[in-house]
Amino acid sequence: DPTAILLFDGVFLLRPELRGCWDFRIFVEVDFKVSVARARQRDVTLFGDSTTVQERYAKRYVPGQQIYFAESQPDKQADVIIHNNEPAEPELEWRK
């Protein structure tokens, strides 16, 4: 249906090779300190304990995100940024 809306959610979706696929881009921004603290609570059942979660984020997820931010600048590609450090009080920033 031409009036349908298809919503994609995921990390790294604003890479240069995918930018032309989206009509409207939303970037959800969270400080690394906040995202790791959330992961330490959320991902314990996945990784076993909060120390392992912390180590995994420090060694893999945060560095991967830092590379993505440096190379793809997703915040500059977004039509809207949702600043989500405080989920009960997100802030919208319209970019375009």
C-alpha positions as CSV (number, residue, x, y, z in Angstrom):
1,D,0.0,0.0,0.0
2,P,1.6,3.3,-1.0
3,T,0.2,5.0,2.2
4,A,1.8,2.4,4.5
5,I,4.6,3.3,6.9
6,L,7.4,0.8,7.4
7,L,9.5,1.5,10.4
8,F,13.0,0.0,10.8
9,D,14.8,-0.1,14.1
10,G,18.4,-0.9,14.6
11,V,21.9,0.2,15.1
12,F,24.1,1.4,12.3
13,L,21.2,2.1,10.0
14,L,22.4,5.6,9.0
15,R,25.6,4.3,7.3
16,P,26.4,6.0,4.0
17,E,25.4,2.9,2.0
18,L,21.9,2.9,3.6
19,R,21.1,6.6,3.7
20,G,19.2,6.5,0.4
21,C,16.8,3.8,1.7
22,W,15.1,6.1,4.2
23,D,12.5,8.8,3.6
24,F,12.7,10.0,7.3
25,R,15.5,9.3,9.7
26,I,15.3,9.3,13.5
27,F,18.4,9.0,15.7
28,V,18.0,8.0,19.3
29,E,20.9,9.5,21.3
30,V,22.0,8.2,24.7
31,D,25.3,8.9,26.5
32,F,27.6,5.9,26.6
33,K,27.6,6.0,30.4
34,V,23.8,5.8,30.5
35,S,23.6,3.0,27.9
36,V,26.2,0.9,29.7
37,A,24.4,1.4,33.0
38,R,21.1,0.3,31.4
39,A,22.8,-2.7,29.8
40,R,24.3,-3.8,33.2
41,Q,20.7,-4.2,34.4
42,R,19.1,-5.4,31.2
43,D,21.7,-7.8,29.8
44,V,22.6,-9.8,32.9
45,T,20.5,-12.8,31.9
46,L,22.1,-12.7,28.5
47,F,25.8,-12.5,29.6
48,G,25.7,-13.9,33.2
49,D,26.6,-11.0,35.4
50,S,26.9,-7.3,35.4
51,T,30.7,-7.3,35.3
52,T,30.7,-9.4,32.1
53,V,28.2,-7.0,30.6
54,Q,30.4,-4.1,31.6
55,E,33.5,-5.7,30.0
56,R,31.6,-6.7,26.8
57,Y,30.4,-3.1,26.3
58,A,33.8,-1.7,27.1
59,K,35.6,-4.0,24.6
60,R,33.1,-4.3,21.8
61,Y,29.9,-2.3,21.8
62,V,31.1,1.2,22.8
63,P,34.2,1.0,20.5
64,G,32.0,-0.1,17.6
65,Q,29.6,2.8,18.2
66,Q,32.5,5.2,18.4
67,I,33.7,4.1,15.0
68,Y,30.2,4.4,13.6
69,F,29.8,7.9,15.0
70,A,33.1,9.0,13.6
71,E,32.6,7.5,10.2
72,S,28.9,7.9,9.6
73,Q,27.9,10.9,11.8
74,P,24.4,9.6,12.3
75,D,23.3,12.6,14.3
76,K,24.1,14.8,11.2
77,Q,22.0,12.5,9.0
78,A,18.9,12.4,11.1
79,D,15.8,14.4,10.5
80,V,15.0,14.1,14.2
81,I,17.2,13.3,17.2
82,I,15.6,11.9,20.3
83,H,17.8,12.7,23.3
84,N,16.9,9.7,25.5
85,N,19.1,9.8,28.6
86,E,15.9,10.3,30.6
87,P,13.3,7.9,29.1
88,A,10.5,9.6,31.0
89,E,11.5,13.0,29.6
90,P,12.9,12.5,26.1
91,E,13.8,15.6,24.2
92,L,13.2,16.1,20.5
93,E,15.5,18.0,18.3
94,W,14.3,18.6,14.7
95,R,17.3,18.8,12.4
96,K,15.8,19.5,9.0
